[in-house]
Amino acid sequence: MGSIWEHHAIHLADLISAKDELQAHLYLEQLMLFPVDIQDKIINEISSLRKCNTDEIAEIITFYSSRV
């Protein structure tokens, strides 16, 4: 993953770890203009990761950014 996606992944992981779902949604909306249903999917997938690391988060963001 590129360093840009890793940076976004770190920030998003921090928001989710802090259980700040509203800010996570706003961040995703600003990041890629993801629709709300896609934001929910991204957050749910990240929340269900056994070990939340930036590479896995970046992969999830990349997957959904290619589908929007």
JOFENRA-V152789 format. One record per residue. RES is the residue in three letters. SS is DSSP state (h for helix, s for strand, l for the rest). PHI is phi in degrees with one decimal (999 if undefined). Layout:
# JOFENRA-V152789
res->RES ss->SS phi->PHI
res->RES ss->SS phi->PHI
This chain:
# JOFENRA-V152789
res->MET ss->l phi->999
res->GLY ss->l phi->-74.3
res->SER ss->h phi->-65.0
res->ILE ss->h phi->-64.2
res->TRP ss->h phi->-65.0
res->GLU ss->h phi->-64.1
res->HIS ss->h phi->-61.2
res->HIS ss->h phi->-61.5
res->ALA ss->h phi->-63.5
res->ILE ss->h phi->-61.6
res->HIS ss->h phi->-63.4
res->LEU ss->h phi->-65.1
res->ALA ss->h phi->-61.6
res->ASP ss->h phi->-62.2
res->LEU ss->h phi->-64.4
res->ILE ss->h phi->-70.3
res->SER ss->h phi->-61.9
res->ALA ss->l phi->-80.9
res->LYS ss->l phi->57.1
res->ASP ss->l phi->-101.8
res->GLU ss->h phi->-63.1
res->LEU ss->h phi->-61.1
res->GLN ss->h phi->-66.3
res->ALA ss->h phi->-63.7
res->HIS ss->h phi->-62.5
res->LEU ss->h phi->-62.9
res->TYR ss->h phi->-63.2
res->LEU ss->h phi->-64.5
res->GLU ss->h phi->-63.8
res->GLN ss->h phi->-71.8
res->LEU ss->h phi->-62.5
res->MET ss->h phi->-134.6
res->LEU ss->l phi->54.7
res->PHE ss->l phi->-68.9
res->PRO ss->l phi->-64.2
res->VAL ss->h phi->-57.7
res->ASP ss->h phi->-64.7
res->ILE ss->h phi->-72.1
res->GLN ss->h phi->-58.2
res->ASP ss->h phi->-60.1
res->LYS ss->h phi->-63.1
res->ILE ss->h phi->-62.5
res->ILE ss->h phi->-63.1
res->ASN ss->h phi->-63.2
res->GLU ss->h phi->-64.8
res->ILE ss->h phi->-66.5
res->SER ss->h phi->-64.7
res->SER ss->l phi->-92.9
res->LEU ss->l phi->-65.8
res->ARG ss->l phi->-67.3
res->LYS ss->l phi->-123.4
res->CYS ss->l phi->-79.8
res->ASN ss->l phi->-125.8
res->THR ss->h phi->-64.1
res->ASP ss->h phi->-63.7
res->GLU ss->h phi->-67.6
res->ILE ss->h phi->-65.1
res->ALA ss->h phi->-61.0
res->GLU ss->h phi->-64.5
res->ILE ss->h phi->-64.3
res->ILE ss->h phi->-62.2
res->THR ss->h phi->-60.6
res->PHE ss->h phi->-58.0
res->TYR ss->h phi->-74.0
res->SER ss->h phi->-69.0
res->SER ss->l phi->-81.2
res->ARG ss->l phi->-100.9
res->VAL ss->l phi->-91.0
